Each structure stands twice: as structure tokens, then as C-alpha cells.
């Protein structure tokens, strides 16, 4: 009977636990290396790692690709390379692989970046698209008050 219970657990648990929103181990360790290079102020080396990971062939709607693109985008933002940062952050959003809670902060940062670069239309489209997506979710999405506030500022 114990063997049956163990087999049932081993078979049933994966059906209910999603691994979609988990970085694979290799990506995790590479991002850890990037973080270490940034702390050591070895920005060129950090960017080489990010670029290599970003340019890999990833499956569609890949959580790994979305996290890499988001990390690369924020890295470029810190380097004040705003057009490149926008491109990478938009890719992270377009992957549609981040949970809504994570996507909320990404959309907020990306909309602000669009705005500071004078692309009000891009910011508005991004925010409205995200609001529509969040409204399809049956549960409230944390941080939406910030999205609504940014949207109101753009229309003001």
C-alpha cells in the first residue's frame, strides 16, 4: 500500500505543480555569474554572458528567455543605453511567460522608460494592453493601482 501511495504522489504532484515559472538551473547559475561580474564592475564580461544567453534559441513563451531579456534590459538601463533597454524589456513582456505579478513591475518600468524617451504612444499601448490582459485574470493582480496611475498620467 505504501508503494502505491508513493507512486501516486510521484505521478499526481507534477500534474498540479507547474514548472513553467521556474528558471532552469543553468540559467540561474549564469545569471548569478552576471550578478557577480556586475558587482566586480566587469560590465563587459557581464554583457557578454547576457548577450550569449539572450541570443540562444528559446522555445516560444519561455520563462527563461523572459527573465534573461528582463535582466539584460535592466542591465542596459543601468548603463544608460535606453533604446536597447526598451528593446530587451519589450521582448521580456512580449514573451508572455512572466506571471502577472512579475509582469506588473516590468510593465511599470517599461512604460516609464517609454515616457522618458518621448514615446507616449508606446507607453499608452503597453499599459492598455496589460490592463486588458490583467482584467481577463479571475483574481486581482497585485500592483495594478500603479498601472492605473501611470495610465492616468499619460492621459492627463
LINCORQUI-V742436 format. One record per residue. N is the residue number from 1. RES is the residue in one small letter. NEAR is the number of other C-alpha atoms within 12 Angstrom. Layout:
n;res;near
N;RES;NEAR
N;RES;NEAR
This chain:
n;res;near
1;x;7
2;x;8
3;x;9
4;x;11
5;x;12
6;x;12
7;x;13
8;x;14
9;x;15
10;x;14
11;x;13
12;x;14
13;x;14
14;x;13
15;x;11
16;x;11
17;x;13
18;x;13
19;x;15
20;x;21
21;x;21
22;x;20
23;x;23
24;x;18
25;x;11
26;x;14
27;x;28
28;x;21
29;x;17
30;x;28
31;x;33
32;x;20
33;x;23
34;x;30
35;x;24
36;x;18
37;x;21
38;x;26
39;x;14
40;x;13
41;x;14
42;x;16
43;x;23
44;x;17
45;x;20
46;x;28
47;x;32
48;x;21
49;x;29
50;x;36
51;x;26
52;x;20
53;x;29
54;x;29
55;x;17
56;x;16
57;x;12
58;x;19
59;x;13
60;x;16
61;x;21
62;x;30
63;x;32
64;x;34
65;x;42
66;x;37
67;x;40
68;x;42
69;x;40
70;x;39
71;x;38
72;x;40
73;x;36
74;x;33
75;x;33
76;x;28
77;x;24
78;x;18
79;x;19
80;x;15
81;x;18
82;x;28
83;x;23
84;x;26
85;x;30
86;x;39
87;x;24
88;x;34
89;x;41
90;x;37
91;x;33
92;x;38
93;x;40
94;x;28
95;x;25
96;x;29
97;x;30
98;x;31
99;x;28
100;x;29
101;x;23
102;x;25
103;x;38
104;x;33
105;x;29
106;x;39
107;x;44
108;x;34
109;x;31
110;x;42
111;x;40
112;x;32
113;x;35
114;x;31
115;x;27
116;x;18
117;x;20
118;x;16
119;x;20
120;x;23
121;x;19
122;x;25
123;x;32
124;x;31
125;x;22
126;x;36
127;x;39
128;x;26
129;x;24
130;x;34
131;x;29
132;x;17
133;x;24
134;x;27
135;x;16
136;x;13
137;x;15
138;x;9
139;x;12
140;x;16
141;x;25
142;x;19
143;x;22
144;x;29
145;x;18
146;x;22
147;x;34
148;x;27
149;x;20
150;x;32
151;x;29
152;x;15
153;x;17
154;x;25
155;x;16
156;x;9
